[in-house]
Amino acid sequence: MFNSTVLEVAIGMISCYCAVSLIVSSINEGVSSMLQLRGKYLLQGIQKLLNDPDFNHLAQAVYNNAQFHPAGDEAVNAKDLNSLPSYASPRQFATALTDTLTTLQTLPGDMGSAIQNIPNPQLRQALSSMYERAGNDLSQFEAEVAYWFDQSMQRLAGAYKRTIQVWTVVFGLVLAMVFNIDTFHLFKVLWLHPTLAANISADQFANAQVAMDQLSVTSLPIGWEKPPFSWGADGPHWNYGLSDFLLMALGWGVTALTTLFGAPFWFDLLQKATHLRGAGNKPASTPNTAS
């Protein structure tokens, strides 16, 4: 019933996008971990939150607090932070900041004086307002600080996501160029030869290695039919015309943009499409002969 050419072509396109997105996600995660990108964004966010761009006051003290960064050594500047925490809960931050503020107290237990001893006027006013709303109660003050941190981290998560999206498109474009994953050529070949996509299923894309294996000329209509350029006596020669190259470049761009949806989106869509393809006619209901 549903074994149509349109559905087969759609499954082939979706499977390719799923594989590319999965590979790009793996590359993104590897690069992000290697560069400690999450930890650097968290550090920058806390420095802005505490108005400590030089990392020589409250931000430094918070990162040197064992409750916030138990695996870290005593850091004099941001470069001393060899191991950056990728995540911190609002409660961790609130507890560490409260412990840090106790060192600024004029009298033991006088959090109000500790806040007034903060040199930055903007931060002093913000924390003073929180302490007043908490009714000078330390536990309520920590809850206010935790909420303040959580809201700030949500904005930081948006900035981190935008950075990752840029990297996703860049890595997707590089992958599309290397393997010549041209969306328009892919659609054309699958439309003319729909049997190429007939054996594709969602179970084939469980991990990045399998997805990489799928990206081959023998399984999907991608790759270079001939080398992009050849080397002659007078130098390199491009083997494709300008119009062909521009069309391929546009196809690479479309492929790269599909990675923004993410591998889970394409995997779920692939599962639905393959289930739809495997659906048959609804069996006729058996009449009730009981008297």
Phi, psi and chi 1 to 4 in degrees:
 res  aa     phi    psi   chi1   chi2   chi3   chi4
   1 MET       -  -45.3  177.6  179.5  178.6      -
   2 PHE  -104.5    5.5  -66.5  105.6      -      -
   3 ASN   -79.6   67.1  -69.3  -33.7      -      -
   4 SER  -101.1  161.1   65.7      -      -      -
   5 THR   -62.3  -40.1  -58.8      -      -      -
   6 VAL   -59.1  -44.2  173.5      -      -      -
   7 LEU   -67.7  -40.3 -174.8   57.7      -      -
   8 GLU   -64.2  -42.1  -61.8  -65.8   -9.7      -
   9 VAL   -64.4  -42.4  171.0      -      -      -
  10 ALA   -61.0  -41.3      -      -      -      -
  11 ILE   -64.2  -41.4  -69.8  175.2      -      -
  12 GLY   -63.2  -43.2      -      -      -      -
  13 MET   -64.3  -46.3  -58.9  -75.4  -71.8      -
  14 ILE   -63.5  -40.6  -65.7  169.7      -      -
  15 SER   -63.4  -38.6   63.9      -      -      -
  16 CYS   -66.3  -45.7 -178.0      -      -      -
  17 TYR   -63.0  -35.7  -64.8  152.5      -      -
  18 CYS   -64.3  -44.7  179.0      -      -      -
  19 ALA   -64.4  -45.8      -      -      -      -
  20 VAL   -62.4  -44.5  173.0      -      -      -
  21 SER   -63.6  -38.2  -63.0      -      -      -
  22 LEU   -66.4  -42.3 -176.6   59.0      -      -
  23 ILE   -66.0  -44.1  -65.3  168.7      -      -
  24 VAL   -63.5  -39.4  168.7      -      -      -
  25 SER   -62.3  -40.6  -63.4      -      -      -
  26 SER   -64.9  -41.8  -59.6      -      -      -
  27 ILE   -64.4  -43.6  -64.5  173.0      -      -
  28 ASN   -58.1  -46.6 -108.5  -21.6      -      -
  29 GLU   -65.0  -40.9 -172.7   61.7   31.1      -
  30 GLY   -64.7  -45.0      -      -      -      -
  31 VAL   -66.5  -41.9  171.9      -      -      -
  32 SER   -62.2  -41.0  177.8      -      -      -
  33 SER   -68.9  -41.0  -61.1      -      -      -
  34 MET   -64.1  -39.9 -177.9  177.2   62.6      -
  35 LEU   -89.0   -0.7  -61.6  179.5      -      -
  36 GLN    52.3   45.6  -60.9 -172.0   73.7      -
  37 LEU   -64.0  -42.7 -169.1   61.6      -      -
  38 ARG   -62.1  -42.5  -69.9 -171.1 -179.2   88.6
  39 GLY   -64.6  -37.7      -      -      -      -
  40 LYS   -68.7  -39.2  -70.2  178.9  180.0  177.6
  41 TYR   -66.1  -38.8  -95.9   80.0      -      -
  42 LEU   -64.1  -43.1  179.0   61.6      -      -
  43 LEU   -61.4  -46.8  173.5   60.1      -      -
  44 GLN   -63.2  -38.4  -67.9  173.0    6.4      -
  45 GLY   -64.5  -41.2      -      -      -      -
  46 ILE   -70.9  -36.4  -69.4  178.4      -      -
  47 GLN   -62.3  -41.3  -75.1 -178.8  -85.8      -
  48 LYS   -69.6  -39.7  -69.3  180.0 -180.0  178.3
  49 LEU   -62.4  -39.5 -171.7   65.4      -      -
  50 LEU   -98.2    9.7  -62.2  178.0      -      -
  51 ASN    50.3   49.8  -72.2  -56.5      -      -
  52 ASP  -130.4   65.2 -172.0    9.6      -      -
  53 PRO   -64.3  -27.0   24.2  -33.4      -      -
  54 ASP   -88.3   -1.7  -63.1  -33.5      -      -
  55 PHE    53.8   54.5 -163.7   74.7      -      -
  56 ASN  -134.8   12.5   56.6    9.8      -      -
  57 HIS  -138.9 -113.7 -165.7 -122.4      -      -
  58 LEU   -67.3  -40.8  -74.3 -179.9      -      -
  59 ALA   -61.8  -41.4      -      -      -      -
  60 GLN   -62.8  -43.7  179.4 -165.3   53.5      -
  61 ALA   -65.3  -38.6      -      -      -      -
  62 VAL   -64.7  -44.1  166.7      -      -      -
  63 TYR   -69.7  -24.8  -93.7   83.6      -      -
  64 ASN   -85.3   -3.2  -73.6  -25.8      -      -
  65 ASN   -81.2  129.0 -170.3  -69.5      -      -
  66 ALA   -65.7  -25.4      -      -      -      -
  67 GLN   -73.1  -25.7  -63.2 -171.9   70.1      -
  68 PHE   -92.9  -42.6 -179.0   82.9      -      -
  69 HIS  -134.2   75.5 -170.1 -159.4      -      -
  70 PRO   -66.1  -24.7   22.4  -32.4      -      -
  71 ALA   -90.2   -0.2      -      -      -      -
  72 GLY   -93.5  156.7      -      -      -      -
  73 ASP   -94.9  172.3  -61.4  -35.8      -      -
  74 GLU   -64.7  117.9 -167.1   77.2   12.8      -
  75 ALA  -105.8  129.1      -      -      -      -
  76 VAL   -88.2  -35.6  177.2      -      -      -
  77 ASN  -140.7  175.1   52.5   58.3      -      -
  78 ALA   -64.1  -28.0      -      -      -      -
  79 LYS   -69.3  -19.7  -65.8 -178.9  179.7  179.5
  80 ASP   -76.4  -11.1  -66.1  -24.8      -      -
  81 LEU   -83.2   87.1  -63.0  170.0      -      -
  82 ASN   -71.7  -36.6  -63.6  -37.8      -      -
  83 SER  -115.7  105.9  176.2      -      -      -
  84 LEU   -93.0  129.5  -67.7  172.7      -      -
  85 PRO   -65.9  135.0   23.0  -31.1      -      -
  86 SER   -82.8  -20.9  -59.9      -      -      -
  87 TYR  -149.0  146.4  170.5   80.4      -      -
  88 ALA  -142.2  132.6      -      -      -      -
  89 SER   -76.0  153.1   69.0      -      -      -
  90 PRO   -56.3  -35.6  -26.8   35.5      -      -
  91 ARG   -66.6  -40.4 -178.0  179.0  178.4   84.8
  92 GLN   -59.6  -47.2  -82.4 -179.6  -65.9      -
  93 PHE   -63.4  -45.5  174.8   81.1      -      -
  94 ALA   -62.3  -41.7      -      -      -      -
  95 THR   -66.3  -43.6  -57.2      -      -      -
  96 ALA   -64.9  -41.5      -      -      -      -
  97 LEU   -67.1  -40.1 -178.9   60.0      -      -
  98 THR   -63.2  -42.9  -57.0      -      -      -
  99 ASP   -62.6  -37.3  -73.1  -10.8      -      -
 100 THR   -66.5  -40.9  -60.5      -      -      -
 101 LEU   -66.4  -24.6  -70.5  175.7      -      -
 102 THR   -63.6  -24.7   57.8      -      -      -
 103 THR   -72.6  -14.7   61.8      -      -      -
 104 LEU   -97.8    1.1  -58.0  176.2      -      -
 105 GLN   -69.3  138.6  -68.5  177.7  165.6      -
 106 THR   -75.1  -41.0  -56.1      -      -      -
 107 LEU  -125.4  149.3  -62.6  172.6      -      -
 108 PRO   -58.1  131.4  -23.7   33.6      -      -
 109 GLY    82.2    2.2      -      -      -      -
 110 ASP   -98.2   82.0 -173.0    6.3      -      -
 111 MET   -67.6  -30.4 -176.9   58.7   66.4      -
 112 GLY   -59.7  -43.0      -      -      -      -
 113 SER   -68.8  -32.8   65.7      -      -      -
 114 ALA   -63.6  -40.9      -      -      -      -
 115 ILE   -67.1  -39.9  -65.4  173.7      -      -
 116 GLN   -67.9  -19.2  -66.0  -55.8  -43.9      -
 117 ASN   -86.7   -0.4  -72.4  -31.3      -      -
 118 ILE   -71.0  126.5  -64.4  175.2      -      -
 119 PRO   -70.5  -31.4   21.9  -31.8      -      -
 120 ASN   -77.7  121.0 -175.1  -86.3      -      -
 121 PRO   -66.9  -36.1   22.4  -32.0      -      -
 122 GLN   -66.3  -46.2 -175.7 -179.4   20.3      -
 123 LEU   -68.0  -38.6 -179.5   61.3      -      -
 124 ARG   -61.1  -42.1 -177.8  172.0   63.4 -116.2
 125 GLN   -66.7  -40.9 -179.3 -178.3    4.4      -
 126 ALA   -64.1  -47.6      -      -      -      -
 127 LEU   -69.9  -33.6  -67.7  177.4      -      -
 128 SER   -64.7  -39.8  179.6      -      -      -
 129 SER   -65.1  -40.1  -61.7      -      -      -
 130 MET   -63.8  -41.7  -65.7 -179.2 -155.0      -
 131 TYR   -66.4  -36.3 -166.6   58.0      -      -
 132 GLU   -68.4  -41.8  -70.7  177.6    4.8      -
 133 ARG   -64.5  -29.7  -72.9 -163.8  -59.7  -90.3
 134 ALA   -79.5   -0.3      -      -      -      -
 135 GLY    65.4   33.2      -      -      -      -
 136 ASN    60.8   20.9  -61.9  -17.6      -      -
 137 ASP   -94.5  126.6 -177.9   80.1      -      -
 138 LEU   -65.9  -42.5 -173.7   58.9      -      -
 139 SER   -65.2  -40.3   61.2      -      -      -
 140 GLN   -68.2  -34.0  -69.9  -62.5  -38.5      -
 141 PHE   -64.2  -41.8  174.0   66.0      -      -
 142 GLU   -62.7  -36.6  -73.8 -171.5   -1.5      -
 143 ALA   -65.5  -39.1      -      -      -      -
 144 GLU   -64.2  -43.0  -71.6  -81.6  -14.0      -
 145 VAL   -65.3  -39.8  172.2      -      -      -
 146 ALA   -62.8  -41.4      -      -      -      -
 147 TYR   -66.2  -41.7  178.1   77.3      -      -
 148 TRP   -59.7  -44.1  175.5   52.3      -      -
 149 PHE   -65.4  -42.9  175.1   79.2      -      -
 150 ASP   -61.7  -43.3 -175.1   53.7      -      -
 151 GLN   -65.0  -38.6  -66.0  -60.9  -53.4      -
 152 SER   -66.9  -38.3  -60.0      -      -      -
 153 MET   -69.5  -27.7  -69.1  -56.3  104.1      -
 154 GLN   -65.4  -40.1  -71.2 -175.9   20.0      -
 155 ARG   -67.3  -37.4  -67.0 -169.0  -66.6  -89.3
 156 LEU   -65.1  -38.0 -176.1   68.4      -      -
 157 ALA   -61.6  -35.0      -      -      -      -
 158 GLY   -64.7  -41.5      -      -      -      -
 159 ALA   -66.4  -40.3      -      -      -      -
 160 TYR   -64.2  -40.7  175.1   79.7      -      -
 161 LYS   -63.8  -40.0 -176.7  178.1  179.9  179.6
 162 ARG   -64.0  -38.5  -72.2 -170.4  -67.4  -88.1
 163 THR   -63.5  -44.6  -59.7      -      -      -
 164 ILE   -64.3  -35.4  -69.1  -62.0      -      -
 165 GLN   -63.8  -39.3  -74.6  176.3  -25.0      -
 166 VAL   -63.3  -45.6  172.7      -      -      -
 167 TRP   -62.8  -37.4  -75.3   23.2      -      -
 168 THR   -61.1  -45.8  -64.2      -      -      -
 169 VAL   -65.4  -41.0  173.9      -      -      -
 170 VAL   -63.7  -49.4  171.3      -      -      -
 171 PHE   -64.6  -38.3  -69.4  144.2      -      -
 172 GLY   -63.5  -39.2      -      -      -      -
 173 LEU   -67.5  -42.0 -175.9   59.3      -      -
 174 VAL   -62.4  -44.7  171.7      -      -      -
 175 LEU   -63.1  -41.7 -168.8   66.7      -      -
 176 ALA   -64.5  -37.0      -      -      -      -
 177 MET   -71.1  -43.1  -67.7  173.9   62.4      -
 178 VAL   -63.6  -44.0  170.4      -      -      -
 179 PHE   -95.0    0.7  -72.5   95.0      -      -
 180 ASN    52.2   55.2 -168.5   22.4      -      -
 181 ILE   -90.0   84.0  -49.6  174.1      -      -
 182 ASP   -94.0  114.5  178.0   -3.9      -      -
 183 THR   -56.6  -42.3  -73.0      -      -      -
 184 PHE   -69.4  -41.0  -56.9  123.4      -      -
 185 HIS   -66.8  -39.6  177.4   69.7      -      -
 186 LEU   -60.0  -45.8  176.9   66.6      -      -
 187 PHE   -63.9  -42.0  174.4   81.7      -      -
 188 LYS   -62.4  -47.2  178.7 -179.0  177.3 -179.3
 189 VAL   -68.0  -42.4  174.9      -      -      -
 190 LEU   -65.7  -33.5  -72.2  178.0      -      -
 191 TRP   -68.5  -38.9 -177.3  -98.3      -      -
 192 LEU   -79.7  -28.1  -64.6  175.9      -      -
 193 HIS  -131.4   72.4  -54.6  -76.5      -      -
 194 PRO   -65.6  -17.0   23.7  -33.8      -      -
 195 THR   -67.6  -17.2   54.9      -      -      -
 196 LEU   -62.0  -30.3  -71.1  173.4      -      -
 197 ALA   -98.3    0.0      -      -      -      -
 198 ALA   -67.5  -29.0      -      -      -      -
 199 ASN  -100.0   10.9  -64.5  -37.7      -      -
 200 ILE   -83.1  134.4  -64.7  174.3      -      -
 201 SER  -136.1  163.9   66.7      -      -      -
 202 ALA   -66.3  -26.2      -      -      -      -
 203 ASP   -68.7  -13.6  -63.8  -25.0      -      -
 204 GLN   -78.0   -8.2  -68.3  176.5  -47.9      -
 205 PHE  -119.1   46.8  -63.9   91.3      -      -
 206 ALA   -77.7  -25.4      -      -      -      -
 207 ASN  -149.7  172.1   54.5   60.4      -      -
 208 ALA   -67.9  -32.8      -      -      -      -
 209 GLN   -66.2  -42.9 -178.4   58.9   48.0      -
 210 VAL   -64.9  -39.5  175.7      -      -      -
 211 ALA   -62.6  -39.0      -      -      -      -
 212 MET   -65.5  -38.4 -179.1   66.1   78.9      -
 213 ASP   -63.2  -32.9  -66.6  -21.1      -      -
 214 GLN   -70.1  -26.5  -70.7  -65.1  -40.6      -
 215 LEU   -81.1   71.0  -69.4  180.0      -      -
 216 SER  -138.2  158.9   61.6      -      -      -
 217 VAL   -64.3  -29.4  179.5      -      -      -
 218 THR   -75.9  -23.8   57.6      -      -      -
 219 SER  -103.5  -35.1   58.8      -      -      -
 220 LEU  -133.9  151.7  -73.1  175.8      -      -
 221 PRO   -76.6   63.3   28.9  -35.9      -      -
 222 ILE  -129.6  170.5   63.0  176.2      -      -
 223 GLY   105.3  174.3      -      -      -      -
 224 TRP   -93.5  121.3  -64.1   94.3      -      -
 225 GLU   -68.2  -31.9  -63.9  178.9   -0.8      -
 226 LYS  -145.1  156.7   55.4 -176.5  177.4 -180.0
 227 PRO   -56.2  143.4  -22.6   32.2      -      -
 228 PRO   -62.2  -27.8   19.9  -31.0      -      -
 229 PHE  -150.1  157.9   62.0   88.8      -      -
 230 SER  -125.4  155.4   57.5      -      -      -
 231 TRP  -106.3  116.6 -162.4  -87.4      -      -
 232 GLY  -106.4 -173.4      -      -      -      -
 233 ALA   -65.2  -30.7      -      -      -      -
 234 ASP   -99.3   14.9   55.5  -15.2      -      -
 235 GLY   115.4 -171.0      -      -      -      -
 236 PRO   -72.9  146.8   25.6  -32.3      -      -
 237 HIS  -127.5  128.1  -64.7  -83.5      -      -
 238 TRP   -75.0  127.0 -175.4 -108.1      -      -
 239 ASN   -86.5    2.7  -67.4  -29.1      -      -
 240 TYR  -123.9  146.2  -65.7   86.0      -      -
 241 GLY   -71.0  166.6      -      -      -      -
 242 LEU   -62.5  -42.9  179.2   60.3      -      -
 243 SER   -64.1  -39.8   59.7      -      -      -
 244 ASP   -64.6  -41.5  -67.2  -25.9      -      -
 245 PHE   -65.2  -43.2  173.1   76.1      -      -
 246 LEU   -64.0  -38.2  -68.0  177.0      -      -
 247 LEU   -67.7  -40.6 -174.3   60.0      -      -
 248 MET   -63.8  -43.5  -78.2 -167.8  -62.4      -
 249 ALA   -60.8  -39.5      -      -      -      -
 250 LEU   -65.5  -40.9 -174.3   59.4      -      -
 251 GLY   -63.8  -39.2      -      -      -      -
 252 TRP   -62.0  -41.7  -62.0  -23.7      -      -
 253 GLY   -62.1  -42.1      -      -      -      -
 254 VAL   -63.4  -42.3  173.3      -      -      -
 255 THR   -61.2  -43.1  -58.5      -      -      -
 256 ALA   -63.1  -39.4      -      -      -      -
 257 LEU   -67.7  -28.2  -70.5  175.4      -      -
 258 THR   -66.5  -21.1   62.2      -      -      -
 259 THR   -70.0  -16.9   59.9      -      -      -
 260 LEU   -65.2  -24.8  -70.0  174.3      -      -
 261 PHE   -71.7  -24.1  -69.0   96.2      -      -
 262 GLY    89.8  151.4      -      -      -      -
 263 ALA   -61.3  -40.1      -      -      -      -
 264 PRO   -58.7  -38.0  -25.4   34.9      -      -
 265 PHE   -62.0  -49.3  170.4   82.9      -      -
 266 TRP   -69.7  -34.1  -67.0  114.1      -      -
 267 PHE   -66.3  -44.6 -174.9   77.5      -      -
 268 ASP   -62.5  -41.1  -69.6  -17.6      -      -
 269 LEU   -66.1  -36.7 -164.1   59.0      -      -
 270 LEU   -66.2  -41.1  180.0   60.6      -      -
 271 GLN   -61.0  -44.5  -75.5 -174.6  -46.1      -
 272 LYS   -63.9  -40.4  -66.9  176.8 -178.2  177.9
 273 ALA   -67.5  -41.9      -      -      -      -
 274 THR   -68.9  -35.6   51.3      -      -      -
 275 HIS   -66.1  -37.7  -69.6  165.1      -      -
 276 LEU   -66.4  -38.9 -177.6   62.7      -      -
 277 ARG   -66.0  -35.1 -178.5  179.9   64.4 -177.8
 278 GLY   -82.1   -4.0      -      -      -      -
 279 ALA   -74.0  143.3      -      -      -      -
 280 GLY  -114.3 -172.0      -      -      -      -
 281 ASN   -66.9  143.1  -66.4  -34.2      -      -
 282 LYS   -68.8  126.7 -178.2  178.2  179.3  179.1
 283 PRO   -65.3  145.1   23.1  -32.4      -      -
 284 ALA   -68.9  141.7      -      -      -      -
 285 SER   -70.1  141.9   58.0      -      -      -
 286 THR   -82.6  123.4  -56.9      -      -      -
 287 PRO   -63.0  145.9   23.0  -32.9      -      -
 288 ASN   -83.6  111.7 -172.7    1.1      -      -
 289 THR   -97.0   -0.5   58.6      -      -      -
 290 ALA   -67.8  137.7      -      -      -      -
 291 SER   -96.7      -   56.7      -      -      -
